[in-house]
């Protein structure tokens, strides 16, 4: 539906704006997010086959095998994906804030 109503340039702009907002939310709540990821990485929040499936699908989509290969838990996969998705935006945040 979105593709039928918006052009590619507008979709890309919305995606960039959303990533920017996510980045600033992440920076503002960095200690809470770190604690959450630490817990998620240690906890069994998904089945091993689902973790492997998501790793394979994300690797195929982003063509970045090294990003997800080492992930052992769903928390690791989510953390790596968020970092990859927001990496360019995180570089724009002044060092004193993150």
Backbone as CSV, one residue per row, in Angstrom:
resi,resn,N_x,N_y,N_z,CA_x,CA_y,CA_z,C_x,C_y,C_z
1,UNK,0.824,-1.194,0.000,0.000,0.000,0.000,0.867,1.256,0.000
2,UNK,1.911,1.284,0.829,2.773,2.455,0.901,3.433,2.709,-0.442
3,UNK,3.928,1.654,-1.072,4.612,1.803,-2.363,3.673,2.381,-3.421
4,UNK,2.390,2.071,-3.312,1.417,2.592,-4.277,1.128,4.073,-4.068
5,UNK,1.351,4.584,-2.839,0.971,5.956,-2.537,2.149,6.920,-2.366
6,UNK,3.341,6.400,-2.181,4.519,7.250,-2.002,5.611,6.846,-2.978
7,UNK,6.382,7.837,-3.398,7.503,7.498,-4.273,8.689,7.032,-3.434
8,UNK,9.656,6.445,-4.079,10.811,5.852,-3.407,11.572,6.894,-2.596
9,UNK,11.686,8.101,-3.120,12.402,9.173,-2.434,11.709,9.534,-1.112
10,UNK,10.399,9.601,-1.117,9.652,9.917,0.101,9.785,8.804,1.139
11,UNK,9.739,7.569,0.688,9.893,6.425,1.594,11.279,6.470,2.239
12,UNK,12.300,6.730,1.438,13.668,6.810,1.967,13.795,7.940,2.986
13,UNK,13.128,9.061,2.725,13.173,10.184,3.655,12.515,9.816,4.987
14,UNK,11.356,9.165,4.935,10.681,8.721,6.161,11.552,7.725,6.936
15,UNK,12.192,6.816,6.222,13.063,5.844,6.880,14.231,6.541,7.573
16,UNK,14.829,7.510,6.904,15.955,8.246,7.488,15.512,9.017,8.721
17,UNK,14.339,9.646,8.656,13.821,10.396,9.806,13.548,9.463,10.982
18,UNK,12.993,8.311,10.711,12.695,7.354,11.783,13.980,6.833,12.407
19,UNK,14.981,6.548,11.599,16.268,6.089,12.140,16.913,7.165,13.008
20,UNK,16.790,8.412,12.587,17.333,9.515,13.386,16.628,9.598,14.731
21,UNK,15.322,9.503,14.746,14.577,9.552,16.007,14.933,8.362,16.900
22,UNK,15.055,7.180,16.303,15.438,5.993,17.077,16.823,6.174,17.687
23,UNK,17.736,6.752,16.928,19.101,6.958,17.416,19.105,7.868,18.633
24,UNK,18.379,8.969,18.565,18.372,9.887,19.699,17.668,9.281,20.909
25,UNK,16.627,8.486,20.682,15.998,7.779,21.805,16.985,6.801,22.431
26,UNK,17.731,6.107,21.602,18.722,5.144,22.071,19.812,5.843,22.890
27,UNK,20.293,6.969,22.400,21.338,7.708,23.106,20.813,8.229,24.441
28,UNK,19.595,8.720,24.458,19.028,9.261,25.697,18.810,8.180,26.753
29,UNK,18.525,6.969,26.323,18.247,5.873,27.261,19.342,4.810,27.207
30,UNK,20.574,5.226,26.940,21.639,4.261,26.671,21.877,3.281,27.818
31,UNK,21.772,3.735,29.058,22.027,2.828,30.181,20.904,1.801,30.330
32,UNK,19.675,2.235,30.138,18.553,1.307,30.216,18.603,0.304,29.066
33,UNK,18.946,0.770,27.879,19.030,-0.109,26.709,20.169,-1.109,26.881
34,UNK,21.309,-0.654,27.393,22.423,-1.566,27.638,22.022,-2.645,28.633
35,UNK,21.365,-2.252,29.695,20.919,-3.226,30.694,19.931,-4.219,30.085
36,UNK,19.022,-3.722,29.272,18.048,-4.589,28.605,18.744,-5.591,27.687
37,UNK,19.696,-5.128,26.883,20.415,-6.036,25.992,21.266,-7.034,26.758
38,UNK,21.859,-6.608,27.869,22.620,-7.540,28.701,21.723,-8.671,29.189
39,UNK,20.525,-8.331,29.621,19.566,-9.337,30.097,19.098,-10.217,28.942
40,UNK,18.752,-9.587,27.821,18.273,-10.345,26.656,19.327,-11.307,26.138
41,UNK,20.590,-10.908,26.196,21.668,-11.759,25.686,21.884,-12.996,26.550
42,UNK,21.533,-12.897,27.820,21.715,-14.029,28.733,20.469,-14.897,28.852
43,UNK,19.325,-14.331,28.550,18.052,-15.028,28.744,17.660,-15.799,27.484
44,UNK,16.952,-16.882,27.674,16.461,-17.665,26.533,15.072,-17.122,26.169
45,UNK,15.051,-16.198,25.211,13.785,-15.569,24.827,13.251,-16.110,23.508
46,UNK,13.983,-17.065,22.929,13.529,-17.663,21.678,14.154,-19.044,21.523
47,UNK,13.592,-19.798,20.609,14.090,-21.143,20.335,15.304,-21.069,19.403
48,UNK,16.259,-21.982,19.573,17.474,-21.952,18.730,17.180,-21.947,17.232
49,UNK,16.181,-22.694,16.796,15.886,-22.721,15.354,15.350,-21.380,14.853
50,UNK,14.635,-20.658,15.691,14.130,-19.331,15.305,15.273,-18.320,15.253
51,UNK,16.220,-18.458,16.163,17.392,-17.579,16.162,18.184,-17.795,14.875
52,UNK,18.418,-19.052,14.516,19.156,-19.364,13.295,18.414,-18.877,12.054
53,UNK,17.102,-19.041,12.057,16.299,-18.588,10.923,16.427,-17.077,10.741
54,UNK,16.304,-16.332,11.830,16.392,-14.876,11.744,17.796,-14.444,11.317
55,UNK,18.831,-15.094,11.853,20.201,-14.777,11.459,20.388,-14.969,9.955
56,UNK,19.887,-16.082,9.423,20.029,-16.367,7.994,19.265,-15.348,7.148
57,UNK,18.047,-15.011,7.576,17.238,-14.070,6.809,17.835,-12.662,6.827
58,UNK,18.340,-12.228,7.979,18.966,-10.906,8.053,20.257,-10.868,7.244
59,UNK,21.029,-11.952,7.295,22.259,-12.034,6.510,21.938,-11.956,5.019
60,UNK,20.920,-12.672,4.585,20.532,-12.648,3.173,20.027,-11.262,2.764
61,UNK,19.249,-10.636,3.624,18.677,-9.328,3.302,19.757,-8.250,3.218
62,UNK,20.642,-8.222,4.213,21.653,-7.167,4.271,22.974,-7.542,3.623
63,UNK,23.133,-8.818,3.263,24.372,-9.302,2.656,25.576,-8.959,3.541
64,UNK,25.399,-9.188,4.841,26.439,-8.908,5.844,26.618,-10.134,6.740
65,UNK,27.255,-11.190,6.254,27.355,-12.420,7.047,28.095,-12.244,8.369
66,UNK,29.121,-11.423,8.402,29.899,-11.284,9.629,29.108,-10.590,10.739
67,UNK,28.081,-9.864,10.410,27.305,-9.141,11.420,26.535,-10.085,12.330
68,UNK,25.958,-11.121,11.780,25.064,-11.976,12.565,25.649,-13.346,12.913
69,UNK,26.756,-13.742,12.281,27.313,-15.087,12.506,27.612,-15.403,13.958
70,UNK,28.137,-14.454,14.701,28.579,-14.707,16.068,27.447,-14.605,17.094
71,UNK,26.286,-14.166,16.682,25.164,-14.030,17.614,24.736,-15.406,18.112
72,UNK,24.608,-15.533,19.418,24.236,-16.815,20.026,22.792,-16.819,20.544
73,UNK,22.286,-15.646,20.884,20.934,-15.547,21.440,20.116,-14.549,20.629
74,UNK,18.814,-14.545,20.854,17.963,-13.584,20.168,18.329,-12.160,20.589
75,UNK,18.715,-11.989,21.843,19.161,-10.672,22.294,20.372,-10.191,21.513
76,UNK,21.311,-11.103,21.237,22.488,-10.758,20.428,22.082,-10.343,19.018
77,UNK,21.160,-11.080,18.436,20.703,-10.780,17.070,20.051,-9.397,17.032
78,UNK,19.175,-9.123,17.986,18.475,-7.831,18.022,19.473,-6.695,18.227
79,UNK,20.407,-6.874,19.136,21.419,-5.845,19.412,22.257,-5.562,18.167
80,UNK,22.711,-6.609,17.492,23.524,-6.437,16.286,22.728,-5.771,15.167
81,UNK,21.455,-6.152,15.051,20.621,-5.561,14.002,20.390,-4.074,14.263
82,UNK,20.089,-3.742,15.501,19.863,-2.338,15.843,21.134,-1.520,15.596
83,UNK,22.266,-2.064,15.979,23.531,-1.366,15.768,23.804,-1.170,14.283
84,UNK,23.571,-2.208,13.490,23.802,-2.095,12.049,22.856,-1.079,11.415
85,UNK,21.601,-1.130,11.811,20.599,-0.249,11.226,20.868,1.219,11.552
86,UNK,21.329,1.470,12.776,21.507,2.854,13.220,22.961,3.325,13.170
87,UNK,23.865,2.505,12.656,25.291,2.809,12.685,25.624,4.178,12.096
88,UNK,25.103,4.493,10.944,25.398,5.783,10.311,24.885,6.933,11.164
89,UNK,23.712,6.762,11.745,23.144,7.813,12.588,23.933,7.985,13.885
90,UNK,24.395,6.869,14.453,25.167,6.945,15.689,26.467,7.712,15.490
91,UNK,27.033,7.649,14.311,28.270,8.373,14.033,28.050,9.884,14.034
92,UNK,26.815,10.321,13.845,26.503,11.752,13.824,26.298,12.345,15.211
93,UNK,26.150,11.478,16.209,25.923,11.946,17.579,27.268,12.306,18.188
94,UNK,27.372,13.493,18.789,28.645,13.866,19.422,29.079,12.823,20.451
95,UNK,30.369,12.558,20.535,30.924,11.524,21.413,30.524,11.704,22.872
96,UNK,30.380,12.899,23.335,30.040,13.135,24.740,28.641,12.653,25.091
97,UNK,27.813,12.436,24.073,26.435,12.007,24.328,26.245,10.505,24.232
98,UNK,27.225,9.749,23.720,27.061,8.288,23.638,28.282,7.560,23.932
